[in-house]
């Protein structure tokens, strides 16, 4: 009887005690929640994000439409879910762009929400750059502390090419974000490895790599070897190597599912129900993945530096300089992301020596993953002999920045090897930075004495001083001196339009004759530069310009804006046939219709062609170059489709395919360029592009006489001529057999 009676007495006692406790407890204050959040927010991270936001967003509208090629695709994709799904450049769904669609999906969705305006596309890109800085900060902070994270974030935010790609609509800003996110998730997995968990984070890492693949295909895999090796090194200590391998396979499966989703969709869709895959000759997405955007980029392919005026001069600079171990320090790449490579390498060595790769040391897995991504990317970019542009090194920047932050803090550790390594690291950093600066005559002439003096003093202090505070101050002073050059160039990037096909960071004066976007640098079309416009000179076949119809004396090509005008800035117009500011067409470009062949073709207006076709029933006009079509699409959403790929040479559509497009009503008109036109890459480029299909149209379709003579080519009306087009294939086969 006593047991049942004891329960009410205990309940009553606890009930009577409750009010007393509640009276003694402090009452919550209105700002307590805010204070708790404030304690979790790290001020250095807020400063880094603010700095990155200023660099990425300041005067962003001056970049106009940036790369017309992607701006045109976004306009088409935002107007049709079919075009959105397949990343069609033209709104007739004739041909895709030569990249997977994820980056364009983000921009197209933004355009659907906010309207078709340059900032609708560029602001998401800028925010991706800010997010990458924040992730790099936390990626380094976790094993090395807040100071290391802050240094890494600062190094990335002030890398010139990072600023340039974050202000541009190329896919690279999203590629960098996906790869950094994959490493961040992997580091979280390493933290969970001792308990035998971490599978969830490995799966998320695989998802991020898959998203990177959907952004720019195989190059996203540069982070995979380091992550896999790091996991197999640090994880088996908990539950064994077999269990760790199984966890890794789950991450690989997630990567395969996410990365293979869009290619699988394209492969399973009948060719007649989707656009042609740009950059291929067989209309297969696998060819785009493994050939044009894959092995061809590394092992050499037509249209690379060997096919555009040899191994030297502006053409070679446009393709990243000569392949080799010092490529990353050359004129094309050094100023973009090479300033701190010496310190990054030395920092990696310091972490290696300090951690000795002990599996239970949190720094070991981090170094294998991040250092592996750095080494893989650096070697890949140094040896790539195919189409390689300077802005590609934006992918190397976050890995180098992470090693700079983590390595700098490691060099301060009170360990005997660090007393020797710290001065050597500063020496390597100074040598590399001075080598990079030497590539740009007349630039940063004040830098050598500042860097040499600051680093020499810091090295002396690091050797003789025992005070940690003094050593920290000396190293911080050296880092400030080393970061001056990239920081100045990062802010200089805001002084000109990062528009055109190839974005580049740094000051306008240093970029003349160097890397960068069409229409604002010497080798690539900068007015008044020593090398002249890329359309000028004698680099092409038979002494003709490599691109466009520019003056041999180095003046701007036809259709390119020079000097100040409604669409460009003084000394910084957009590339030939490209767009300048968001308001109005660029100087030298008609208000509607764009140009044919620009920047890789003729630089002639499409206005008269569009006027004629609209007056005679409308329909899509097929031209060779997607760059030509892009200009007209951006200007006025014209019904123009490039069927030969980006420059008119990358895709080789069959005559049968063209006949089917004509029969389906997707193409009515064909504008065939005159002989010798169409934007080749010089005499060594043997690619046919759309020549065969264009020649068939010239035979089977009806030629049209235009009143204007400004179009260098012949317009053909192919309405109802599908059977005649197919007949040309049979005739050609009979001639070949005979």
ABEGO torsion letter per residue (X at the ends): XAAAAAAAAAAAAAAAAAAAAAAABBBBBAAAAAAAAAAABBAAAAAAAAAAAAAAABGAAAAEAEBAAAAAAAAAAAABAAAAAAGBABAAGABBBABBAAAAAAAAAAAAAAEBBAAAAAAAAAAAAAAAAAAAAAAAAAAAEAAAAAAAAAAAAABAAAAAAAABABAAAAAAAAAAAAAAAAAAAAAAAAAGBGAAAAAAAAAAAAAAAAAAEAAAAAAAAAAAAAAAAAAAAAAEAAAAAAAAAAAAAAAAAAAAAAAAAAAABBAAABBBBBGBAAGBAAAAAABAABAAAAAEBBGBAAABGEABEAAAAAAGEBBEAAAAABAAAAAAAAAAAAAAAAAAAAAAAAAGGBAABAAAAAAAAAAAAAAAAAAAAAABABBBBAAAAAAAAAAAAAAAAAAAAAAABBBAAAAAAAAAAAAAAAAAAAAAAAABBGBGAAAAAAAAAAAAAAAAAAAABABAAAAAAAAAAAAAAAAAAAAAAAAAAAABBBBEABBBBEBAAAABGBBEBBGABAAAGBBGBAAEBAABEAABBGGBBABEABBAAGBBBBGBBBEBBAABBBGBBBBBGBBBBABEBBBGBBABGEBBGOAABAGBBAAAAAAAAAAAGEEBBBBABAAAAAAAAAAAGBBBBBAAEAAGAABBBBAAAAAAAAAAGABABBBBBBBGBGGBAEAABABAEAAAAAAAAAAABBBBBBABAABBEBBBBABGAAAAAAAAAAAAAAAAAX
